[in-house]
Amino acid sequence: MSIRISDVAQEAGVSPATAARVISNKGYVSDKKRAQVEQAIKKLGYVPNRIASSLRTNKPYFIGHVVEMPAENPFFSVICNTINETAEKAGYHVLTALKQGTQAKERAVIENLISLMVDAMIFTGNTASDADTIDWIQSRGISVVMIERPSYGSRVDAVLLDSYRGATLAMEHMIARGHREIGFLGMKHGQHEVEYQRYHGYRTALADHGLEPGPEWVGFVPDYTVEHGRQAINEMLRGGKIPTSLFITSDVLACGALQALYEHGIKVPDDLSIVGFDNTLSSICSPRLTSIEMQLEQAGAAAVEMILERKEGLRTGVKKVMLSPVLVDRGSVRDLTQSAEKT
């Protein structure tokens, strides 16, 4: 019976792509995993097909990356950097193209990448491309991975970020510290699933504890910018009584919120507690904010891993990966339970 790379991977307890990198001696693999793979090769008696390998590596391997890159928001740049670093460690090249908004402009970007002979494409964030365009890309033998905002159901590989769980983590953190008046600041969800899941997590957590949000404590903005964060807080403050805490669904918005609060003499967390979202800017804010880490670096690495699996012929079916968020506590939520005990 012929021993395959997938057999080696299973024996070693690693992914097929990791086993392939050890066998080809191409790309980064930790010493521990490399030892596991080498032991599995010896045990199974695996012999790589060097002729097939040389045919596959006859030309450089290029990955096209279509991504939006807002000037103020580092969310996508974190993913972009990780994609570049992971691909480089594996010996591959990334051609990054910025989204231009309309479907026609994005199609031109895609056609340009294809003319440069990319072997795979990653879409990060919202895409203007329709299902026919994605099908056309795949029909040319180009694998497609979508990060964070996947489209077209089961057609493409996807790396998902659990926005609903991220929102409930933020809410559970505040509720556990005695907060019952919790506001919300986020982008209008409309047809955007990611924004809907963040708001849905907020409302569900409140309902689970028998709480209702004051309508004047819920603010929606058209985009994730500092200025929109400032404006939303100013609007909320005009409503009168502020909540004890606020869940803000983007660190960029949180930065704008902090500016407005400072101008009004409202201290965080003494007067208002805040939990941010995405953990991109929260560590450099003043004060530093508790935020939800969405595993952006892992998302970029997972997307490249999916591409490498297909390149090595280790997988043909569609794959979805859901990354779990983590709350990073920096003390920006005041513990009201301790205050209640003292009184």
Buried (B, 14 or more C-beta within 10 A) or exposed (E): EEBBBBBBBBBBEBBBBBBBBBBBEBBEBEEEBBEBBBEBBEEBEBEBEEEEBEEBEEEEBBBBBBBBBBEBBBBBBBBBBBBBBBBBBBBBBBBBBEBBEEEEEBBEBBEEBBEEEBBBBBBBBBBBBBEEBBEBBBEEEBBBBBBBBBBBEEBBBBBBBBBBBBBBBBBBBBBEBBBBBBBBBBBEBEEEBBBBBBBBBBBEBBEEEEBEBBEBBBBBBEBBBBBBBBBBBBBBBEEEEBBBBBBBBBBBBBBBBBBBBEEEEBEBBEEBBBBBBBBBBBEEBEBBBBBBBBBBBBBBBBBBBBBBBBBBBBBEEEBEBEBEBBBBEBEBBBBBEEEEEEE
